[in-house]
Amino acid sequence: MGILNVTIQVGNPQGTAFEDLEVTVDTGCSYTAVPRTMLERLQVAVDDSAPSILADGREVPVDVGETIIRLEGRQLHTPVMFAEEGEPALLGVVTLEQARLAVDPLAQRLVPTILLRY
């Protein structure tokens, strides 16, 4: 599977201002990572600081907040990580699941998921 990039819109918590952001879809990342500068500009508050495990195994603290994301025609409240300078913007699995989307590895695109009931 290759790299899948998509454009999302990141909003302020009130949903009155949005900015476009190109992100890499990363199903190994829990929360969506948005540049700190953008989140601060949109007045997204830091709600918590949580431990984060990096790909190289190091554990570092990361600031976490919540805001509105627009993705594939859907608008939802989702937790976001404050990415520091030089860190990539990532679309995490929590946001994908909230939007009821999954990655189709063959088509290299996001597709709607099917809700199962038993």
C-alpha positions as CSV (number, residue, x, y, z in Angstrom):
1,M,0.0,0.0,0.0
2,G,1.2,3.5,-0.8
3,I,0.7,6.8,0.9
4,L,-2.8,8.2,0.9
5,N,-3.1,12.0,1.3
6,V,-6.4,13.8,1.6
7,T,-7.5,17.4,2.3
8,I,-9.6,18.0,5.4
9,Q,-11.0,21.2,6.8
10,V,-10.1,22.0,10.4
11,G,-12.5,24.3,12.2
12,N,-12.7,26.3,15.4
13,P,-14.7,24.7,18.2
14,Q,-17.7,26.9,17.3
15,G,-17.7,25.8,13.7
16,T,-17.5,29.3,12.3
17,A,-14.1,29.3,10.7
18,F,-12.3,26.6,8.8
19,E,-8.9,26.1,7.2
20,D,-7.9,23.5,4.6
21,L,-5.1,21.0,5.6
22,E,-3.6,18.3,3.6
23,V,-3.0,15.2,5.8
24,T,-1.6,11.8,5.4
25,V,-4.0,9.0,6.4
26,D,-2.3,7.0,9.1
27,T,-4.2,4.0,10.5
28,G,-1.5,3.5,13.0
29,C,-2.1,6.9,14.6
30,S,-4.9,7.2,17.1
31,Y,-5.8,10.9,16.9
32,T,-5.6,13.4,14.0
33,A,-2.4,15.5,14.3
34,V,-2.8,19.1,13.3
35,P,-0.1,21.8,13.4
36,R,-0.1,23.6,16.7
37,T,0.1,27.0,14.8
38,M,-3.2,26.2,13.0
39,L,-5.0,25.0,16.1
40,E,-3.8,28.1,18.0
41,R,-5.0,30.4,15.2
42,L,-8.4,28.6,15.3
43,Q,-8.4,29.0,19.1
44,V,-8.6,25.3,19.9
45,A,-7.8,24.8,23.5
46,V,-5.5,22.2,25.0
47,D,-7.7,20.0,27.1
48,D,-5.1,17.5,28.3
49,S,-1.5,16.2,27.8
50,A,-1.2,12.5,27.1
51,P,1.7,10.1,26.5
52,S,2.4,9.3,22.9
53,I,4.5,6.5,21.6
54,L,6.5,7.4,18.5
55,A,7.4,5.0,15.7
56,D,10.9,4.7,17.1
57,G,9.5,3.6,20.5
58,R,10.1,6.8,22.4
59,E,7.4,8.1,24.6
60,V,6.7,11.8,24.6
61,P,3.9,14.0,26.0
62,V,1.5,15.5,23.4
63,D,-1.1,18.2,23.9
64,V,-4.7,17.1,23.0
65,G,-7.8,19.2,22.3
66,E,-11.1,18.8,20.5
67,T,-12.5,20.6,17.5
68,I,-14.5,20.2,14.3
69,I,-13.2,18.5,11.2
70,R,-14.8,18.3,7.8
71,L,-14.0,15.2,5.9
72,E,-15.5,13.6,2.8
73,G,-18.8,15.6,3.2
74,R,-19.1,14.9,6.9
75,Q,-18.6,17.3,9.8
76,L,-17.8,16.0,13.2
77,H,-16.3,16.8,16.6
78,T,-13.0,14.9,17.1
79,P,-10.0,14.9,19.3
80,V,-6.8,16.3,17.8
81,M,-3.1,16.2,18.7
82,F,-1.1,19.5,18.6
83,A,1.7,18.6,16.1
84,E,4.9,20.5,16.7
85,E,7.0,22.2,14.0
86,G,8.4,19.6,11.6
87,E,5.9,16.9,12.6
88,P,3.5,15.6,9.9
89,A,-0.2,16.4,9.7
90,L,-2.0,13.0,10.1
91,L,-5.5,11.8,9.8
92,G,-5.9,9.3,12.7
93,V,-8.1,6.2,13.1
94,V,-10.4,7.8,15.7
95,T,-11.5,10.5,13.2
96,L,-11.8,8.0,10.4
97,E,-14.1,5.8,12.6
98,Q,-16.2,8.8,13.7
99,A,-16.7,9.7,10.0
100,R,-17.5,6.0,9.3
101,L,-14.7,5.8,6.7
102,A,-12.0,3.2,6.0
103,V,-9.0,3.0,3.7
104,D,-9.4,0.9,0.6
105,P,-5.8,-0.2,0.0
106,L,-6.4,-1.3,-3.5
107,A,-8.2,1.8,-4.7
108,Q,-6.0,4.1,-2.6
109,R,-9.0,6.1,-1.3
110,L,-11.3,6.5,1.6
111,V,-14.6,4.5,1.5
112,P,-17.7,4.4,3.7
113,T,-17.8,1.6,6.2
114,I,-20.8,-0.6,6.7
115,L,-22.4,-0.7,10.1
116,L,-23.1,-4.2,11.3
117,R,-25.9,-5.2,13.7
118,Y,-26.5,-8.7,15.1
